[in-house]
Structures are given as C-alpha cells and as structure tokens.
Amino acid sequence: MKLEATELAIGYGRERIGENLSFTLGPDEIVCLLGPNGCGKTTLFKTLLGLITRLGGKLELGGADISRLARQDIARAIAYVPQAHVPPFPFEVLEVVLMGRTSQLGAFAQPSARDRDAALAALDTIGIEHLAGRDYARLSGGQRQLVLIARALAQEAPLLVMDEPTASLDFGNRLAVLDRIATLARRGSGRGVILSTHDPDQALSLSARVIAMSKGRVLADGPAADVLTPARLSEIYGISLTVERTPSGRRICLPELQSSAATIT
C-alpha cells in the first residue's frame, strides 16, 4: 500500500497552510516529518487521514483518489497514533486496544474472539501484554503512548501516522517508544510509518527518511544523514546548528554556542 501526494495544497477554507507538497510513503520505511511549529505538519496529517479536504493537487491511497474513498476504507489502510491523552471514561488497556478493531467491524457489531486475539497480539508485539487488565488512565505517559501504538497495530492497517509520539515523555519513555517505532517498519513488515517530530536526533537515531518542512513547503526529502545538514537545520529553525559524530559513531545535532554563553562556572 502506498500513499502518494503530488503538488498537494493544504489548509482550511481559503487559507492555504502549505502547497506544492510532493512525497510518498510506502511499506518498510519510516519517514520523519520535521519542522518548526506552524509549518503545517498537523494540517498535513489531517489531510492524509481524510479529516480535511485538500485545497489542490493530488492525494492517492493505493492508487485511488483519497477523497473518493469511504472513511472505513481509509481507516483500514491508515492507522493514527495521537499524542498520549487521558480518556474521559475509565477503560482497561485491552478495551482501548480493541477500539482499533472498529474499522474491521460492521455496523453495531461486537468484537469477536478474533478481534480480541488481534488486540492481544498487538500488545504482545509492543511488549506490554502484562498491562492488558490495567486501568489505562492510571498508566504513565510512556505506557499510554505504547498502548496507543498497540491500538494502531490492532487496526491491521499497512500505514501508520504518528503525531509527535514522544511529546511530553521523559527521557526513558521517549527511548522506549522510539525503540518500538524502529521495529514497526522493519524490512519485510509491509508497514510504513510517518511521524512528526521536533527533534532531528530522533530521525538520525531511527535512520529514517526525512521530509523537512518550513513555512508550508518541503525543503528536502531524503535519508536523514543527507537532509539534516547544518545549513538546512539552521534554515528550518533559525539558529546556528552543527551536526557532530560521537565516539560511538552516532550523529547528533548541537547548537553552535557563542563563546560568552559557552563558559561554565
């Protein structure tokens, strides 16, 4: 399954947030959508999910115009992982994950034994099957985020859209979530993942393909090591940045500090 945007224009009503956006998302790849606040990342995701209508260009899912597809057909092809949240009603973790099976059910149908097995398998894949009977609202932020990823997996959609999946998480939980994401689109999985992030280091650690956005347009699209240059990062974020290699071989992004600010007492 492939998602393909060609000269896509996005926005609300007559207000264009972005235009001339062209890219693809296919199986066995992780794509990081990188850019500052207000560059159009969230609006783009809403458009990809069919929640808002594109203002121009083409958007095709499996070769079909996404605007011609039923909501259930889109949900069977694209699963969405929002930022972690606390639901208004108490649910057990397994119940939350079972909600991912909605697109596979007919009107008024109840989850079957197969749906339950799919939900349990998703929890096992993410490594949190031991949380199945826990109160979702009482979990840590990192655990809730892993549950939301399991819910998306239970949906059995070939494409996953993740909106800043590590936002507001502490360092340990952030690493745990990134580790699970890295396994989702491994070669041969048939699954494609696109996630938004403010952290270029995450794209580098995932060895992801990067779509760099600024002011509603795509600045570059390619491997993280090629796209995330000091010049381009400085253009995106408006500050001087450098990309350095650690003794272990990892590449990390660092701000270029002024000599007066770099003095530590």
Buried (B, 14 or more C-beta within 10 A) or exposed (E): BBBBBEEBBBBEEEEBBBBEBBBBBBBEBBBBBBBEEEBBBBBBBBBBBBEBBBBEBBBBBBEEEBEEBEEBBBBBBBBBBBBBEEEEEEBBBBBBBBBBBBBBBEEEEEBEEEBBEBBBBBBBBBBBBEBBEBEBBEBEBBBBBBBBBBBBBBBBBBBBBBBBBBBEBEEEBBEBBBEBBBEBBEEEBEBBBBBBBBBBBBBBBBEBBBBBBBEBBBBBBEEBEEBBBBEBBBBBBEEEBBBEEEEEEEBEBEEEEEEEEEEEE
